[in-house]
């Protein structure tokens, strides 16, 4: 038996209580934005390596920056988490261009 829309939305919100993970691929590289609500951290990972992190004890906007190197070129990666109480808007930019994120719970 499948979940109807309200049940699915409720479960997604419940899972978001512990945190969430967003993922995007760029030129074969994996970029992740990981929020952990238990230890109040936000991390930016590139190819599984943490390149930036910040504490989020009180709700506030956070911007994390890292560098992705591909074929000898350096690309600036910026992850932004903007508060829109009670939720957040998360975006990952590469060289200023926003990329579509996939939410992984």
Secondary structure as GFF3:
##gff-version 3
##sequence-region A 1 105
A	DSSP	alpha_helix	5	16	.	.	.	ID=ss1
A	DSSP	beta_strand	19	26	.	.	.	ID=ss2
A	DSSP	beta_strand	29	36	.	.	.	ID=ss3
A	DSSP	beta_strand	41	46	.	.	.	ID=ss4
A	DSSP	beta_strand	49	55	.	.	.	ID=ss5
A	DSSP	beta_strand	62	70	.	.	.	ID=ss6
A	DSSP	beta_strand	73	84	.	.	.	ID=ss7
A	DSSP	beta_strand	87	94	.	.	.	ID=ss8
A	DSSP	beta_strand	97	99	.	.	.	ID=ss9
A	DSSP	beta_strand	102	104	.	.	.	ID=ss10
###
